[in-house]
């Protein structure tokens, strides 16, 4: 006769349409009761439209009555907010203050390296006026959902993603909004998206130290911040403003990472400094946090991002960055 | 006997302390009356503190009584707002939507190339949370001024500059403000700074399409916008949002300029595309505006920016860009 644990395991194989993550990973399984040969399963209905609920009812009944000794299955839905269903261990913001230093790239690479090591990872794209994440992962199409919540999109390797660009009719559409509206959307991405169970939710912040970063720091329970920068002193100056903001808001900086650190000449293999000598050691001291890695300027990365294939990227640098990130957390 | 015109010419050689631009260029000369051997000069007192007014009174009297046939000089001050004194022919915003594509660099290079051709140029740094302009020009120290106005800083070649970083105790200090306050500062930079007479005021916009660009487009009488981008398709997508914003706000896009277009390998002189193939032609079509130029990735530029010596930069590209810019305007 099947146990409650076995029922739960079987539900971990039922993928929710539109999300393509399982009922268990989305934290929709609220209760399992076994009595005699009958199993009663209670599911949360958040972010599920009526058709999806019907489909799940039939699918779950089919899966459970296929288990040893279970003859009858009763499937009920209860209301629960996405906010109470979300069970996220670490929320980490990727910040730089300066634009174009590679926040979105670092967010993507961090997510990728964690997912490869078996962690459940999501990305909340808080850059509402300049969202880059869906493009890098090659994600198009509107997220599923209902009046009670939005399903995140899922990348090829299984990273959950929510970005304003998934909700716009065209990816080039401008979002011409003032701060309060932008703050509201970020809050919605946090509260109304069914993230489910995650080890890490990474937040890709926009440049600057104004509305969006302020809303993220005041609204989300951040475990820490990763600071991204490039070797240019001019960029480093603006990045130090971000460091100061994090410190003022009492959010621990868990590490710093340098992007566009160097460039390997394709002909000679010689390493040159395109944007000046590395600021890595100095930035680590200024931020009071470890240096987690240094990434080169690499035309291959630019191409992978443009083609929506960032998940194909792999390198020695990424591997040791992941080690350092996990150690810092 | 000296004419009114000669008096005006002599006043064009009196530099206002703290601004280092002349009384005439700052548009502070309100009236000149000649009767017999007496000249009466009326100056506006905006942005001048009492000591500066006293110094100017003595200096102007000295200069005028040195002219042929003038025995007596009377110098009066009248109140006038900086807003009514400012006489600016063209206000042009440099925009990209995306951060880190080189807006500030393009703003600086445009200013530089126009100043070299004899135009009077100013830069209003509207990037309040990530200001780069003072650093590039090597400008430190607080601007002069009084209760009635702020004097812009002056670069080595004579470009007027106003940036929040000139008003902060330390250049790394974070400006952690929400949109309304940022909008207010930008409006002050427009209304309360004594720009005087300028051919071009260039506005360096922050990334995004939110509060700051919106305030600039709604408050300043823009003649047009220059769109900056890099070859990466990901960046181009975000830049198209900026193009759409300009179009929605009915502000003409005067031209587009590609930065980080290519890189010349130092060993072989071979030209490679670090961030993908040029998007210049496509962007010009999308924006419905001419391509004004293409600039390479150049470690020398990065160094000049970091050292505050951007004004030493010169190149064939910059020269033809200036031609194209003036033609487009």
Interface residues (C-beta under 8 A of the other chain):
Chain A: X97 X98 X99 X100 X101 X128 X129 X130 X131 X132 X135 X136 X171 X172 X173 X174 X175 X176 X177 X178 X179 X180 X182 X206 X207 X208 X209 X210 X211 X214 X232 X233 X234 X235 X237 X238 X240 X241 X242 X244 X245 X248 X249 X263 X265 X266 X267 X268 X270 X272 X273 X274 X275 X276 X297 X299 X302 X303 X305 X306
Chain B: X97 X98 X99 X100 X101 X128 X129 X130 X131 X132 X135 X136 X171 X172 X173 X174 X175 X176 X177 X178 X179 X180 X182 X206 X207 X208 X209 X210 X211 X214 X232 X233 X234 X235 X237 X238 X240 X241 X242 X244 X245 X248 X249 X263 X265 X266 X267 X268 X270 X272 X273 X274 X275 X276 X297 X299 X302 X303 X305 X306
